[in-house]
Structure formats: structure tokens, C-alpha cells
Amino acid sequence: MYKKVAILIFFIASISSSCAQQNIKDYIGEWEGKTTNTNDLNLNIAIELKGEDAVFKLSNSREILSKNFKLEKEVKLSLDENLSFRGLLNSDKSMITGFMRIKKDLYPTKLYKKGNRYVGKWNLSALYYLQPNDLKLKMKEVNDDGYTVYPMLGSFWVSGFKQKDDTISFEDYKTGLDFEGILKPSEIILNIKTGDNLIASASFKKAKKVSSYNKTTLQINDGWDLSKNQLVLPKMEEGIHNNSLVGIESVIVAKNDKIIYENYFADFNAKIPHGMRSASKSISSAIIGIAIDDKIIESVDEKLYDFIPQEYQYTKDSMKSKITIKDLLTMSSGLDVNNKAYEGYYQDESDDSWLKTVLEAPMVHESGTYTDYGSANPFLLGISLNERLDIPLEFYMDNKLFAPLGIANYIMNTDDTGIIPYFGGGLYLTPRDMLKFGQLYLNKGTWQGKRIISEDWVEESFKKHTRLQDVRDKNEYGYQWWHDTYMINGETIKTIEARGAGGQRIILIPELESVVVITAGNYRNRKSNLSGEIFRDYVLPAIKN
């Protein structure tokens, strides 16, 4: 989903004369760091009222930036090239619901009035590699041609790597944060900045090769109860620890509305949001269902082009005019968006907008007749709903789904505009919150007795509307939900699943009253299906027995 970026690669031969004191080869590998002050990546937001004027302030152990503005019902502030804030003041002026945007990611925050100030938090450390007590940095060899290296943060590319003598600098692609610092004999010291504003300083040491194991047995105040009868999966855990089951980062199971198993691997824990990739398409479907419940969209039979902005209506023709919301929900629009000429719409390979590229794609099938899995269909769902709302889409999603589920620690990806949430994938939720979403659907639209989605929408979403034609197993498919069947000791078990690249799964097993979440990092090793195999071989038999 992220655009391809040029990585500046440098050769040891070209720098050895100017960097004789430090050999870059010594820095290859994984590094762990800590900020100088522990909470420097859990930032304070304050809006101070001064008569009719206001001041937005971002700080941690120091003030990072401030900006004067006039407080109105909607707050829109550009803070630097990559950073902005958008908020809505509630009716009694006691709270501002807001989102910090850094590059293309939205972080939710709520600012509560205290005296003449609104105060809240921005949890920048929600990102895996920016954990406050354990920052991640990798220096990695990419080939043997003269020896080349590049740095990475977590699983994300960086760009603009520069080195002069012992100083280095680079930009993290995902956040746009700038890193600059110095190489020391056994340490890397980096300043973390947004624009010209220093956020934190961090010291990195070579990572110790320690087996990562983080089994959660404590009660966390997030709405979940732990069952007294906990599931035991020793063979699965052994396989993950000895790396015969690679890339698994969490496994969590609920049965009868209680967690019966929870385990985290690879330095993840219960508080770190995990990239859901395309598994968040099922959440996009839920938002459409809520909008239909709210009469914002009349029905799934409404036509796509009734929602498309006027400037793109020129792409409409006799075939495209028939595309419905239902066609988008079932991946059956008929648009040729998986053709190589158009599938890169989200990779920023041209100057055209994503919407222009998708809508200009030719029709290769009559809408509703052929199901071809791809992210452009739910992308259009997000555009369609955004056109109908009287508040920004991210606020609608938070108000109608995330807040009622008690989900506050998440990251939402946007489309190429940097404004509209991307319905094709890219949400980050904690595994526990992914489990909540699965339980919501297993409970036919309720969470802890509160109705969030209509039962009719859940049932309609789970129907086998079509069959995916361009995936290996040609799975039956609902409204952004996969259907699958597993054989356990000769018995057939049916599931309904949200799936994402790399091995992200939310698996509902209605007949066993269970929900399973598995997250993984198997993106480029052809092991993305391992999560399904672990469910089949270890988790499902244990639940069944």
C-alpha cells in the first residue's frame, strides 16, 4: 500500500577514507534504543484559550511547537509539512474530539476542558518500532556487490539516507519523521524530529538475542474478561520460539465472550496496535452497514456514480453507471483495477489521483457478474460514504464504531489526499481490539449488550453472495468477509474471516462460539498462509476439544 521510495545506497569504498574511525560494517544488525526521557513519545496536546484566540501546544518534557489560531467549532491546523491537527468541538464545549495527522496516518485523541485549557495525549509510540522503552532500528546488508547497506525502522523503508564522517540522517517513510545523529564505537545516538522541531533524543545499543515471550495473564481494563479455563497450546508456542513457525506476532482466542488464550511474540504486547492490512476491509464493510442503518446510504442497491464527485463524472459510461454499493462490497464492480496498468493506483507511480486512476480503468466484466479480489472496490466505498457525510469520515468512524467498542489506541491510514480514511486497508488495531470487532459480529452486532450494528446487516454481510475467482481456493465471499471450511478429525468446521497480507486473521467460528485473532509479519517470505495453517493445526483442534 505504501509507495515505492528510492533508497539512497552507499558503498563502503566511497566513504572509507572519510570515515576511517568507524566501519559501517560494524553497525549491521538490529539495534534497540531508549529515549532520554521515558515518556517523550507519548506527547501532550494542549489548547490554551486566550480570549477569542487560542494556542495549540505540543510538548513532552519540553515544548515541541506551538501555533496561534482562533477556536471555532471545527479546528484545522497545519503544524509543519507532515503534521496537522483536526478537531471538532462538542455542543457544550467540554471536549474536542480530534486526530493528529502525521503524513498519511491519523491518530485519535480527545482533549478535555480543564479551566482555560483543553488537554489530551498523542500516543506516537503506538508504532511498533517507537515503543518508549524499546525503540527498534535495523541496519541491513542487501547484497554483496561492494557491500551496500540501508537502514530500516521496523518493517518500513526509509529514504534520503546520508552519511558524512560519523554523522547520519534519514527520513522514515511512513511517518515522515526525520532522524539525525552520530555513530559511536558501540552506540548510535539519534535525534527524532518533525520538521525543524525536536521531539526526542535516543540512544541505541546492539540488540541482544533473547527469546521473546510475552504471555498475558493480567486483567486489562478494556472490556474483556479472562476465562478461568485457559487454553494450552505448547506445541504451537514451541514451534514459534524455535522459528519453525516463522513470523507469528500474536495469537488470541475468545470463547463465550471471554479470552481463553492470549500470547504475544517478536516483542509485541497487548498495547501495540498491529497493521491489519486488508483485514480492515471488513471494518470498512461495517462502517457502510452503519451508514445504511443511519439512512445516510439508502441501500446497497444505490449506484456508485450517485456518490462520485462532479469532477470525476466524465468517467461514467453505460457499463460503469450500473455499478452499485453491493458490487463494491462483493468485489464485483467489473473495473479492470487489477490490470498492471491500474493496480498501482495506491503506489503513487503517477501524478494522477487514486480516484482518477481507478475510475478511468476500463470495464472488463459487467458489474455484479465476476468477483475479482482487489482493494480498489472498498477504496471506492470510502469515497462514496465520505461524499454523503456532514462530518469528516474519520470522526464518523470513531463515533459510530471505535468509541462504542472502547477502542482508542489505533492508527488510521488515509488515501493519497492525506485526508480521507482509506477503506482498502491500513488500519492498526491491537489484537484485543481486533478480537472485539470479531466478537461484535459473532454477537450479531452487539458488544457488552449494546447494539452497534444492526443484526440485519451482520446477517447480510455473512451471506455467501459470490465466489472469489482470482484467489487460490476460490472462497465464497460476503460483504468483505471470507468463508472457509476446515476438517478436524473428519468433522467439517465452517468459519467466516477477515484476512490481510502477511498473515493477519480475524476468524469467527459460530458453531463453537469462538473468535480467533492471529497477527504476523510474513510479508515477503511466501508464508502469509501460515496463520491459517496454525489455526487449522493447533488452535482449532484445541478449541474443539
N, C-alpha and C positions, 0 to 999 in steps of 0.2 A: 504494500500500500504506500510505502514511502518512496519518494522519487529517488532515482539513481543520482548519486553525487560523485563528483570527481574527488578522488583521494590523492593528496599530494604525497608521492612516494619518494623517499630519498635513499641514496646509496652511501654506504659506509665509506667507500673510496672517496666520495666527494666531500666528506666532512672530516675525515681522519686528521688532516693537517691542522684544522682549526679547533678540533675537539679532542686533542691527544689525551687530556686528563681523564675523560670519561668515554668508554667504549659503549656504543649504543647496544651492542650485543648483550651486555650485562643487564639490560633493562627488559629483555624479552621475558614474557610470562605474566602472571596475574599479580596484581597489587591490591592491597587493602588500605583504606585510609580513614582518618577521623578528622572532623573539623576542629579548629582550635577551641571553639565553644560548642558543646554538645547539641544545643538546640538551634544552631544557626540556619538550618534548612527548614525549620518549622517557623515560618515567618509571621510577624504580627502585622495586621492591617488595621489602620485607624483612620476614620474620617472625623476631623475636628471641625466643629461649627463655630464660625466667627461672624455673627450677624447674618446677613444674607449670603455670605461667602462661606466656603468650606476648603479644607486642606486634606488631601489624600496623602497618607504616610505609610510607607513600607519599611519595616525595621526588624532586626533581631536583637543582638547585643549592641547594635549600633543602628543609626538611621541609614537606610539604603537610598531612599529617594523620597521626594515629596512633590506634590503638584496642587496648585490652587485651582478651584473651579466653583461654579455656582450649583448648589444642591437643588435638583428637581426630582420629579417622580422617577425618571429614568436617568441613570448615571452612565455616561460613556466617556472613558478616559484613555487616551493613548499615552503610555508611560515611557516607552522607547521603541526602537524598531521592531522588536519581537514581543513586547509586553504591553498588555492593556487590561482594563477592568471594565466590567459592565454589571450594573446592578439595578434592581427595582425596589423602590421604597414601598413598604406596605401601607395600608389605608390609615392606620393610626400612628404611622411614623415611628414605630417602636423597633423596626428591624429592616435591614436591607438584605435581600437575597441577591447574591452576586456570583460572578465567575471571573476568576483570574484567567486570562488567556496568555500563554507563552507559546509563541509561534503558532502551531495549529492545534494545540491541546487546551482544553478547558478544565479548570479545577474549581469545584464548587466551594463556596464559602458563605457563611451567614454572619452579618455584622449586627450586633445587638446594641441598642442605645443605652449608654451609661453616662448620665449627666449631659454634658455638651459634646459627647463623642459617640460614634458607632465603632465598635471594636470586634475583631474576628481574627481568624487564622488562615494562612495559606500553607498547606502541607506539601511543599515542594518535594519533601523526602518520600512522598508516595511512590516515586520511581524506585525500582529495584536497586539500581546502581547508585542511588543517592541516599541510602539508608544512613541515618545520623551517626550510628556507631560503627558503620562498616561500609564505607564507600568502595565502589568497585572500579578498577581500571585495568585494562589489558594492553600489553604491547605484544604484537603478534607477528611472527615471520610468515610471509605469504608466498615466497618462492626462494630458490637457491641461486638465482641469477645475480651474482654480485652481492647478494644479501640485502633484501629490502624489508622494511617494516612499516607498520602503521599502527596507530593507537585506536582502541575501541573503548567505549563506555558501555558496559552491559552487552546487549546484543545489537547496539545501534552504531552506525557509521559516524565517523567524524570527518570534517573537511578542513581544509586550509592548514594542514599541519606544517609548522615551521620550526626550524632549529637554527640557532646561532650560538656557537660555543656550547655552553651548558644550559642555555635558556630554551624553552619550548613553548609553543602556543598552538591551540586548535579550537575549533567550534564543534559542539555536539549538535548533530543534525536534528535530532528530534526536538530539542528544547530551544536551540539557538544560543544556549549558554556558552560563554567564552571561558576557556581555561588557559591560564598562562602561569609559568613558573620556572623552576630550576631543577636540574638533575644534580643530585649529590651522590657520593660514593655508594650509599646503601639506602637512599631515600629520594622520593620525588615530592617536592613541595609545589602546590598549585593554588592559585587564586581563582575563585569561581565568580564570574561577573555576568551581569546582564547589561548590555550596552556598556556605558562607562562607569556603571555602578557596581562596586564590590559587594558581593553577598557574603562570602565566607572564604577562609583560607583553610587548606587541608594538607596533612602530611601523610604520604603513602609509604608503606613498607611492603616488601615481598610477601605474598600470601603464604601462609603455612598450609601444607597439605594435610588437612584434618577432615575426617569423615563428617559430613553434615547430616544432622539428625535432629528434628525438632518436633517431637510428638506433643500435641496439645492435649492436656488433661484438665486445664483450668477452665472455670466458667467465665465466659466473656460476656459483658453486658450488651448484647446486640440482638436480643430476641430469641436466640437459640437456647434450648435446654439440652444437656448431655444425658444420654441414656445410661442407666446403671449397668445394662448388659452391653458391654463394648465388644465390637468385632475384633477378631485377632487375625492378622494377615502376615505371619512371619516369613513365608516363602517369598511373597511379593517384596517385602522390605529387604530381605537378604539379596534378592536379585537387583534391586535398585542400588543398594550400598556397594555391591561388588561390580556394578556397572554392566551387568549382563542385560539389565533392563535400563536402557540409557535415557537420559533427558527428562525423567519424571520429576516434577517440582511440587506437586501436591496431590493427595487423594483424600477425599472427604465423603462420608456416606451418612444419609439421614434415613431413618425408618420410623414410621408412625410419628412424624413431626419432631423427632429428636435425633441428635447426632449420635451415631453409634461407632463412628471411626473418623479420625482426623490425624493426618500426618503430613509434614512438610519436609522437603528435601532441597538440596542445592542452595542452601542459605535463605530460602523463602520462609515466611512465617505467616501467621494468621492476619497480620495487619498490612501486608503488602498487596496492593492491587496487582492483578495479573492481566496481561494482554489477552483478551478473549478472541482476537481476530474475528473470523466470520461467525463464531458462536454468538456474537452480539447481534447478528441478523434476526435472531429470534426475539430479542428485546425490541428491535425496530418494528417487528410484526405486532408486538404487544402495544406499542405506542399507537400504531394505526388502529388497533382494536379499541383502545381507549378513546381515540378521536371519533370513532364511529359511535361508541356509547354516548359520547358528549354531543352527538349530532353535528360535529364540525365537518365530518365527511358523512354523506347520506348513506352510502352503502359501498360494497366492494365492486359494484357494477358501474360506478361513476367512471367517466373517461379521463385518461391521463391528461389530455390536452385541455380539459376544463380547468386544470391547475397550473399549466405551464405559463411562465411569464410571457407577456406580449412580445417581447423582443425575440423570442425563440419560436413563435407560432409559424414562421416561414418554413420550418422543418416538417410541418404536418402535411400528410398526404392521405389518400383514400385508405391505405392499409394502417398507417400509424394512428389515424383518427379512431380506430376501433380498440386500441389498447386500453384496458381497464385496470383499476387498482388490483383486482383479483389476479389479472395476468402478471402483474409485478410481484405480488405475494407468492405466486407459484412458479416464478422464474420462466414465465411463458409469454413474454412480451413479443417475441419474434424478431427483435432487433439483433443485428449481427455484431453484438458488442464483444463477443469472444474471438472475433477475427483479429489477427495481429495488427491490422490497420487501425483498430479501435480499442482493443483491450487495454492499451496503455494509457487510457484516459486519466487514470489516477497517478501516473508516474511523471507528470509534468514534462513530457518529452516535446511538447509543442507549446506555442503561445496561446492556443485556444483554451477556453474554459472547459472544465469537465462536462458541464451540461451541454455545451455546443457540440463537443465531440460525440457524446452519447446520442443526442437527438439527431445528428446528421448521419449516424450509422444507417445503412440500408436495412430493409426488412428481408429476412431470408425465410421466414415462416409466417403464416397467418397467425395473428395473436391468439393465444389460448389453445394452440394445436401441438406445440412442441416445447418440451421443458429442457432448457439448456442452462445449467447452473452458472451463475456469474453475479458479480457484485453490482453491476450497473442497474439491475432491476430494483433492489432495495434502495440504492442511491436515489433513484427517481421517486421512490416513496417519500424519502425525506424532503426532497424539493417540493413535492406535491403538498405535504402537510404544512410545511413552512409558509407556503403561499396563502393558506387558509387561516392561519393563527393571527391573533391580535397582540400576542406577546412573542418574544424570541423562542424558538423551538426548544433550546436547552432548558429554559425556565419551565416550559410546559412539561417536559420530560421529568424534571426534578420534582415538580409539584404533584404530578399525577402518578408517578411510579416510584422513583427513588426515595423521596421523603416518606411516603406511606409505608415503605418497606424498611425504613430506618437505615437507608444506605446514604452515607455522606462522604465516605472515603473512596472516591472514584475519579477517573480521568476520562474525559470525552474527547474523541478525535473529531476534527471538522473537515469539511471538504476544501477545495482549492481556494475558496473565498476567505478561509480562516474565520468564518462567521457561522455557517450553518452546520450543525452536527451531521456527521457522515453516517448514513444508515447502512452502508455496505460493510461495516466492520470497524473495529478500532477502539471499542470501549475497554477500559481497565476496571475490573471489579475484584475485590478479594474473593477467594474461593468460597468463603462462608456466605458472601452476598450473592455469588452465582448460585449457590445452593438454595438461598432464599427464593430466587427467581424461579428455579425449578420447582420448589415446594409450592409456590404461588399457583403454578399451572397444575401441579398434581392435585392441589386442593380446589381446582375448578374456579380459580380467580380470587381466592381469599387468602389472607395472611393474618394469623392470630385472630380469626373471627371477623376481620374487616374486609369488606368487599372492595377490591381494587380494579378488577377486570370482570366484565360480565361472564357468567357461565356459558352463555350462548357463544361468545367469541372464543373461549377456550375450546369448546367442543368443535366449533367450525374450524379452528386452527389445526386441530388434531386429525381432521378427516383426511383420508388419502385422496387428495384432489387430483394428483397426477403422478407420473413416474419420471425420475431424472434420467435423461437419455445419454448424457455425456459423462457419467461417473461409472466407476468400475462395476459396482453392484446394481446399478440402475434402481436405486432405492425408491420406494414410494415416498411421496412428499406432500406435506400440508402447507400451511401458511408460514414458510420459513422454518419448518420443523421436519427433521428426517425421521423416517421409520426404519427399523431394523428388527431382525429376528436372530436369536441365539439359541443354540442347542446345548442343554445341560443334562447329562446323563439320559439322553434320549427324549428329554422334555423340551418343548418349544417355549421360549420366553420372548415376548414382544416388548420392544422399547420405543420411546419417542425421544429424539435427541436434538440438541443444539451442538453444532460442530464448527471448529475453527482450525485453521492451519497450525501445524506444529504439535497437534495433539490435544487441543482444548475440547473438552466434552462436558455437557450437562446432560445426564442420562436419566430419564424418567422411566420407572418400571411400575406401571399402575397396579398390576396384579400382586406385586409384593409391597405396595405402599411405600416405595423407596425412591430416593433421588441420589445420584452419584455425580460428583464433580471430580474430574481429573484434569490437571493442567500440566503442560510440558513445554520443553524448548526444542523440540525436534523439527527444526525448520528446513535445514538443508542437508539432512543425512538420510533421507528416504525412510525415516522411522515415524512419520506422522501417524501411522495407523497403530503404533504400539500401544497407545492409550486404549484403543478399542480391544486389543488383544489382552491387556492387563485386566480390563473389565470382564472379558469373557472367561479368562483362565483362572483368575484369582478372586476378584471382588464378587461377581455374580454367584458363583458356587457357594461362597461363604454366606451371602445374604440368604440364598435359597435354603441353606441347611440350618 
